[in-house]
Amino acid sequence: MTQEAFGKLYDTCYMRVFSYVMTLACDRSLAEEITQETFFRAFSRHETFRAESDEFTWLCAIARNLFMDSRRHQVKAGEIPEDTPDPAKSVDQTVADRDASFRIHIALHAMEEPYREVFELRVFGELSFREVGTIFGKTENWARVTYHRARLKLQERMGIYA
């Protein structure tokens, strides 16, 4: 891959990869670091790209592996990320938001794969069904059905019936 082609890939995919990593990390600085490392690895190992999927999917796979490595390192080191409250919100609102968010994340954590990851990619990563399907090597329709089932499972676990 030429430097010019890689520059175009970087310009085209940076924000999408960053958004994907943000859904995984929920930490801007970590997401920026992982996104930069993703592009560095992609450039230094571009010969491993087999073109069986599009480049964005390949970049997301690299980013996911880097994120998982980062999580393993945090667990081994015993690091626990600190939450900082939003000063614009009242204490009551912050507590209510955290409680609701915590319950959603507990329900998501208990959800089996691929439902959890499809839901997170779609909702938190704001990826299209086509992009989600591509990441999994499946069809857009598969992503739609899996997302719908994940949403129903989440509603069931949280006691929400629509």
Secondary structure, DSSP 8 states (H G I E B T S, - for coil): --HHHHHHHHHHHHHHHHHHHHHHH--HHHHHHHHHHHHHHHHHTGGG--SSS-HHHHHHHHHHHHHHHHHHHHHHHT--------TTS-HHHHHHHHHHHHHHHHHHHHS-TTHHHHHHHHHTS---HHHHHHHHTS-HHHHHHHHHHHHHHHHHHHT---
